[in-house]
Amino acid sequence: MDKEIYNLPNCLTMARIFAAPIIVFLLYLEMWYGYKIGAYCAFGVYFVASITDYFDGLIARQQNLITNLGKFLDPLADKLLICSVLIMLVHLGPEWKVPAWIVIIIVCRELAVTGMRAIAAEMGEVVAADKLGKAKAMAQSLAAGFLIFHYPLFGWDPRPLGQGLLWIALALTVFSGGNYLYNFYKKWLKSTEN
């Protein structure tokens, strides 16, 4: 049991979960004291946490360490990281230019799809991430990164790129969420007919 819990991919995933409150704390330092270093450190932690998302899956597949715990924790870690960062960016105020209504839609979609996956699991179905879902996750991750690192660097302002990516993430969030729910509804209808 310990081997299933404490293998390297699961430890990387848990590190991503623990990164979320650290990023929030660093962004609070930025808000309370106006230190740029808070945003820079938050971006650094966020960047490292985001990289672990790639490596935990890669290592799990290469070393045949795919576990039920890992299947549960990996999407949970992604959602905790993205949602906590986006909510914090709204809290930091209008200077960060993250509209609350966009974050509400993103969080609601993540909750709806997570609930749908739980119901599907009860029915013995596994709802894997599709291309739209993966594109959505990438757009959300990049948008959050550029918005955390919001100070101009060498004359370049990352905020417009982060805001543009956030709008793309919003569109992909809505379309991928609708696609997941529609496909699940079709499977559910078939199961009730049989």
Stockholm file with secondary structure:
# STOCKHOLM 1.0

chainA/1-194         MDKEIYNLPNCLTMARIFAAPIIVFLLYLEMWYGYKIGAYCAFGVYFVASITDYFDGLIARQQNLITNLGKFLDPLADKLLICSVLIMLVHLGPEWKVPAWIVIIIVCRELAVTGMRAIAAEMGEVVAADKLGKAKAMAQSLAAGFLIFHYPLFGWDPRPLGQGLLWIALALTVFSGGNYLYNFYKKWLKSTEN
#=GR chainA/1-194 SS CHHHHSSHHHHHHHHHHHHHHHHHHHHHHHHHHCCHHHHHHHHHHHHHHHHHHHHHHHHHHHTTCCCHHHHHHHHHHHHHHHHHHHHHHHHTCGGGCCCHHHHHHHHHHHHHHHHHHHHHHHTTCCCCCCHHHHHHHHHHHHHHHHHHSCSCBTTBCSHHHHHHHHHHHHHHHHHHHHHHHHHHHHHHHHHHHC
#=GC SS_cons         CHHHHSSHHHHHHHHHHHHHHHHHHHHHHHHHHCCHHHHHHHHHHHHHHHHHHHHHHHHHHHTTCCCHHHHHHHHHHHHHHHHHHHHHHHHTCGGGCCCHHHHHHHHHHHHHHHHHHHHHHHTTCCCCCCHHHHHHHHHHHHHHHHHHSCSCBTTBCSHHHHHHHHHHHHHHHHHHHHHHHHHHHHHHHHHHHC
//
